[in-house]
């Protein structure tokens, strides 16, 4: 994982351990989504970490009504410079 649980919790301003399991799952899911968007493995460069943290925060805050289409487009814009060209 390029983002640790501690980093994600700090970004989310979560200071309890009740949601650790869901936050870990969100990190894994978002990293997989980023890999699909990038068309390659997620590397621990700053823009990728920002994208993962932003997406984890979005999904954590919108657990009941997350718009995955909106999130996917947001990640495409953020990660556009790192994205592999594939035909």
Buried (B, 14 or more C-beta within 10 A) or exposed (E): BBBEBEBBBEBBEBEEEEBEEEBBEBBEEBBEBBEEBBEEEBEEEEEBBBBBBBBBBBBBEEEEEBEEEEBEEBBEEBBEEBBEEEE
